[in-house]
Amino acid sequence: MHPATRRRLKKVLFGLLAVLSALAVLEIFARVLNLPAKPLSRYAPMSSDHYSIDDPQLFWRMKPNVRVKDQPDDNWWIETNSFGLRDDEITVPKPDGDVRIICLGESTTFGAGVQQNETYAQVAEQVLNDNAPPDQRFDVINAGLSASTSFQAWQWLRRYGESLNPDVIVLYYHDNDLMPCFTRAIFHFNRGFDLTDRELYRIRNRYAGLLYLFNHSMLYKTLRHLLIGRMALNEQLRKSKFAVENGSKQAPWPVRVPDEDRIWVWKNFKEWCATHGADLLLMHPCYSNSTEHRCLMFEWVEKNDVPLLDCIPLLKNSGIAWADLFNLPEDDHPSAVAHRLYGEALAELVQNRCHRVSD
């Protein structure tokens, strides 16, 4: 090798070594500083529980094959299967003769405050199988994810729908979609509160390969933690938390899934179901402070001939005391009694749809 070439090669190697050494020092410093684990505002990330992990497309998902309690003093357990769902193990491919129903929803579908066998998905499965002919079996999958939105559910279906081959998709979403963006954050990441779910997804997946490679780098997480919140897609959104209208009123925060995105999500679900020979059902959620009202969801299902199970009148007309239908005073999620009503009503709706199709 020519001496001049050897010298140039040494310079390149030395420069590379210097860069790697500098990165190593910065990585150590980032781990000591640990900024991503220190909240930058009073709003805690909704996805940082001990049984969830970060996911570029889904934002977060539950760890597979775990058995934990959400809080040490809880009397209910969280047990996940190999898909990271709070359900029994799922047979893939779907057995012949099975009718598979996937329930996608937030913390109610997940079953916050109730045992695993008390969720409305499990109740519906039991009722359906108790009334099924001998040659038919219903498999109702609880794909609920706490704090999630319909946009996240759509990304989940894109990933797992083909392999699970559902016959029915059930969506239980409303309030979470309409929450301000500051109530959601990336796992270990407390910035970016002015991004809708759809915008956050675009940013996180622009460089998905690098996100995968740098997933375990605290330096990368720290840089993302400090910078990505400034990467809103337009100036108005970027300034939303500081904007002032008429010199006094702060501009409203964008919601996680604005109306145009909700319609886009429902449309995608409907098209996916039509392409894969599945049925789409929507459930309008109910919490302890819910009141009956018509919203965009009602208009959309009527226009698109999609069945809707409205859970508010279902509970109000049940004849059961309101306080017994929710996990009060701890939270306002439906109790096991309400899940029983949900599951029975969902089973009846599915049976009616199945009879209609068979006729």
C-alpha positions in Angstrom: 0.0 0.0 0.0 1.3 3.4 -0.9 2.4 5.4 2.2 0.1 8.3 1.3 -2.9 6.0 1.0 -1.9 4.4 4.3 -1.8 7.8 6.0 -5.2 8.8 4.6 -6.6 5.5 5.8 -5.2 6.0 9.3 -6.8 9.5 9.4 -10.2 8.1 8.4 -10.0 5.3 11.0 -8.8 7.8 13.6 -11.7 10.1 12.7 -14.2 7.3 12.9 -12.8 6.1 16.2 -13.1 9.7 17.5 -16.7 10.0 16.4 -17.6 6.6 18.0 -15.8 7.6 21.2 -17.7 10.9 21.3 -21.0 9.1 20.7 -20.2 6.7 23.5 -19.5 9.5 25.9 -22.7 11.3 24.9 -24.6 8.0 25.3 -23.2 7.6 28.9 -24.1 11.2 29.6 -27.6 10.7 28.2 -28.2 7.7 30.4 -27.0 9.6 33.5 -29.2 12.6 32.6 -32.1 10.3 31.7 -34.3 13.1 30.3 -36.9 10.9 28.6 -38.0 9.5 32.0 -38.4 12.9 33.6 -41.7 14.6 32.7 -41.4 18.1 31.1 -45.0 18.9 32.0 -47.6 17.9 34.6 -49.2 15.5 32.1 -47.9 12.0 32.5 -47.5 9.8 29.4 -50.5 7.4 29.2 -48.4 4.6 27.8 -45.6 4.3 30.4 -47.1 1.5 32.5 -44.9 -1.5 33.4 -46.7 -3.9 31.0 -46.5 -1.8 27.8 -43.7 -1.3 25.3 -43.0 1.3 22.7 -44.1 0.6 19.1 -43.4 2.9 16.1 -46.7 2.2 14.3 -49.0 1.4 17.3 -47.4 4.0 19.6 -47.5 1.4 22.4 -48.7 -2.2 22.9 -48.9 -4.6 25.7 -46.0 -7.0 26.4 -46.7 -10.6 25.3 -47.1 -13.4 27.8 -47.2 -11.4 31.0 -49.2 -11.8 34.2 -49.2 -8.6 36.3 -51.3 -6.2 38.3 -51.7 -2.7 37.1 -51.4 -1.4 40.7 -50.1 -3.5 43.6 -53.4 -3.2 45.6 -55.6 -4.2 42.6 -57.7 -7.3 42.9 -57.6 -7.9 39.2 -54.8 -9.4 37.0 -53.6 -8.6 33.5 -52.7 -11.7 31.6 -51.6 -11.4 28.0 -51.1 -14.0 25.2 -48.4 -14.1 22.6 -50.1 -11.3 20.7 -49.9 -9.1 23.7 -53.7 -9.2 24.2 -55.7 -9.7 27.4 -57.1 -12.9 26.2 -56.5 -16.6 25.8 -54.0 -17.8 23.2 -55.3 -17.4 19.6 -55.2 -20.2 17.1 -53.6 -19.2 13.8 -54.7 -20.0 11.2 -58.4 -19.8 12.2 -59.9 -23.3 12.6 -62.6 -24.3 10.1 -66.1 -23.5 11.3 -65.0 -20.8 13.8 -66.6 -17.4 13.7 -63.9 -15.0 14.9 -64.9 -11.6 16.3 -62.2 -9.0 17.2 -63.2 -6.3 19.7 -61.0 -3.3 19.3 -61.3 -0.5 22.0 -59.8 1.5 24.8 -59.6 0.8 28.5 -63.2 -0.4 28.7 -62.7 -3.1 26.1 -59.4 -3.9 27.8 -61.4 -4.4 31.0 -60.0 -1.8 33.4 -61.2 -2.8 36.9 -62.6 -6.2 36.0 -61.3 -9.7 35.9 -60.3 -11.1 32.5 -63.3 -13.4 32.2 -65.6 -10.5 33.1 -64.9 -8.3 30.0 -67.7 -7.8 27.6 -65.7 -9.7 24.9 -65.5 -12.8 27.1 -69.2 -12.5 28.1 -70.2 -12.3 24.4 -68.1 -15.3 23.6 -69.8 -17.3 26.4 -73.3 -16.3 25.4 -72.7 -16.9 21.7 -71.2 -20.4 22.3 -74.0 -21.3 24.7 -76.5 -20.7 21.9 -74.4 -21.9 19.0 -75.2 -25.1 17.0 -72.9 -28.1 17.7 -70.8 -27.6 14.6 -70.1 -23.9 15.2 -67.8 -22.1 17.6 -67.4 -18.4 18.3 -64.0 -16.9 19.2 -64.3 -13.4 20.5 -60.9 -11.7 20.9 -60.3 -8.9 23.3 -57.9 -6.6 21.5 -58.5 -3.7 23.8 -55.6 -1.3 24.6 -55.9 1.2 27.4 -55.6 4.9 26.4 -55.7 4.0 22.7 -57.7 5.6 19.9 -59.5 4.4 16.8 -56.4 5.5 14.8 -54.2 3.1 16.8 -56.8 0.4 16.3 -56.6 0.8 12.6 -52.8 0.4 12.7 -53.3 -2.7 14.8 -55.7 -4.2 12.2 -53.3 -3.4 9.4 -50.6 -5.4 11.2 -52.6 -8.4 12.5 -55.8 -8.5 10.6 -54.7 -10.8 7.7 -53.3 -13.5 10.0 -56.2 -13.5 12.4 -58.8 -13.6 9.6 -61.8 -12.1 11.5 -65.4 -12.4 10.5 -66.6 -9.5 12.6 -64.7 -6.3 13.7 -66.2 -4.4 16.7 -65.0 -0.8 17.5 -65.5 0.7 20.9 -64.2 4.3 20.6 -65.4 7.8 21.2 -64.1 9.8 24.2 -60.4 8.8 23.7 -60.5 10.1 20.1 -61.7 13.5 21.2 -59.2 13.9 24.1 -56.7 16.8 23.7 -53.3 15.7 22.3 -51.6 16.5 25.5 -53.2 13.5 27.2 -51.2 11.2 25.0 -47.5 10.8 24.6 -45.0 8.4 23.1 -43.6 5.9 25.5 -41.0 7.6 27.6 -41.5 10.8 25.7 -43.4 13.8 27.1 -43.2 16.2 24.1 -45.2 16.4 20.9 -48.4 17.2 22.7 -49.6 19.4 19.8 -49.6 16.5 17.2 -52.7 14.5 16.3 -52.3 10.8 16.2 -52.2 10.8 12.5 -49.5 13.4 12.4 -47.5 11.7 15.1 -47.6 8.5 13.2 -46.2 10.2 10.1 -43.3 11.7 12.0 -42.5 8.4 13.9 -42.5 6.3 10.7 -40.7 8.6 8.3 -37.5 6.8 9.3 -38.8 3.6 10.7 -35.6 1.7 10.1 -33.5 4.2 12.1 -36.1 4.1 14.9 -35.7 0.3 15.1 -31.9 0.6 15.1 -31.8 3.4 17.7 -34.5 1.9 19.8 -32.1 1.1 22.7 -30.0 4.3 22.5 -30.6 6.7 25.3 -28.8 9.4 23.3 -31.3 9.0 20.4 -34.3 9.0 22.9 -33.0 12.1 24.5 -32.6 13.9 21.2 -36.0 12.8 20.1 -37.3 13.9 23.5 -35.9 17.4 23.1 -36.5 18.0 19.4 -39.5 16.1 17.9 -42.0 18.2 19.7 -41.0 21.0 17.5 -41.6 19.1 14.3 -45.3 19.8 13.8 -46.4 19.6 10.2 -47.5 23.3 10.0 -46.8 26.6 11.7 -50.3 27.1 13.1 -50.3 23.7 14.9 -46.7 24.2 16.0 -47.8 27.4 17.8 -51.1 26.1 19.1 -50.0 25.9 22.7 -48.9 29.5 22.7 -51.4 31.1 20.3 -53.8 33.7 21.5 -57.1 34.7 19.9 -58.3 38.3 20.3 -55.5 39.0 22.7 -57.0 36.9 25.5 -58.2 33.5 24.6 -55.8 30.6 24.1 -56.3 28.6 20.9 -57.9 25.2 21.6 -55.7 22.2 21.6 -56.1 19.8 18.7 -57.7 16.5 19.6 -56.0 13.1 19.1 -58.3 12.0 16.3 -60.2 15.0 14.8 -63.5 14.5 13.0 -62.0 14.2 9.5 -59.5 11.6 10.8 -62.3 9.6 12.5 -64.2 9.4 9.3 -61.0 8.4 7.5 -60.5 5.6 10.1 -64.1 4.3 9.9 -63.9 4.4 6.1 -60.7 2.3 6.2 -62.2 -0.2 8.5 -65.3 -0.5 6.3 -63.2 -1.0 3.2 -61.0 -3.5 4.9 -64.0 -5.5 6.1 -65.6 -5.4 2.6 -62.4 -6.6 1.0 -61.9 -9.5 3.6 -65.5 -10.6 3.9 -65.9 -9.3 7.4 -68.7 -7.4 9.2 -68.1 -4.1 10.9 -70.0 -3.1 14.1 -69.6 0.0 16.2 -70.3 0.5 19.9 -70.9 4.0 21.4 -69.2 4.0 24.8 -70.7 4.8 28.1 -69.0 6.1 31.3 -70.4 7.2 34.6 -70.8 10.8 33.5 -72.2 10.0 30.0 -75.4 11.6 28.7 -77.4 10.6 25.7 -76.6 12.6 22.6 -76.2 12.2 18.9 -72.7 12.7 17.5 -70.8 12.2 14.3 -70.7 8.5 14.8 -74.5 8.2 14.5 -74.6 10.2 11.3 -71.8 8.0 9.8 -73.3 4.6 10.7 -76.7 5.6 9.3 -75.2 6.9 6.1 -73.0 3.8 5.6 -75.4 1.1 6.9 -73.2 0.0 9.8 -74.8 -1.4 12.9 -74.3 0.6 16.1 -74.8 -0.5 19.7 -75.4 2.6 21.8 -74.3 1.6 25.4 -75.7 4.7 27.1 -79.4 3.8 26.8 -78.5 0.2 27.2 -77.3 0.9 30.7 -79.9 3.6 31.5 -82.8 1.3 30.6 -81.4 -1.7 32.4 -83.2 -1.1 35.7 -79.9 -1.4 37.6 -78.7 1.3 39.9 -76.2 3.7 38.1 -73.7 3.3 40.9 -73.6 -0.5 40.5 -72.8 -0.1 36.8 -69.4 1.5 37.3 -66.2 1.0 39.3 -67.0 4.0 41.6 -65.4 5.7 43.4 -62.1 4.5 42.0 -62.9 5.4 38.4 -65.8 5.7 36.0 -65.2 2.6 33.9 -68.0 0.1 33.5 -68.2 -2.6 36.2 -68.5 -6.3 35.7 -72.3 -5.8 35.8 -72.2 -3.4 32.9 -69.8 -5.6 31.0 -72.3 -8.4 31.3 -75.0 -6.2 29.7 -72.6 -5.1 27.0 -71.6 -8.7 26.2 -75.1 -10.0 26.1 -76.2 -7.1 23.8 -73.2 -7.6 21.6 -73.9 -11.3 21.3 -77.5 -10.6 20.3 -76.4 -8.2 17.7 -73.9 -10.6 16.2 -76.4 -13.4 16.2 -78.9 -11.3 14.4 -76.3 -10.3 11.8 -75.2 -13.9 11.3 -78.9 -15.0 10.8 -79.3 -12.2 8.3 -76.3 -13.2 6.3 -77.3 -16.9 6.3 -80.8 -16.1 5.2 
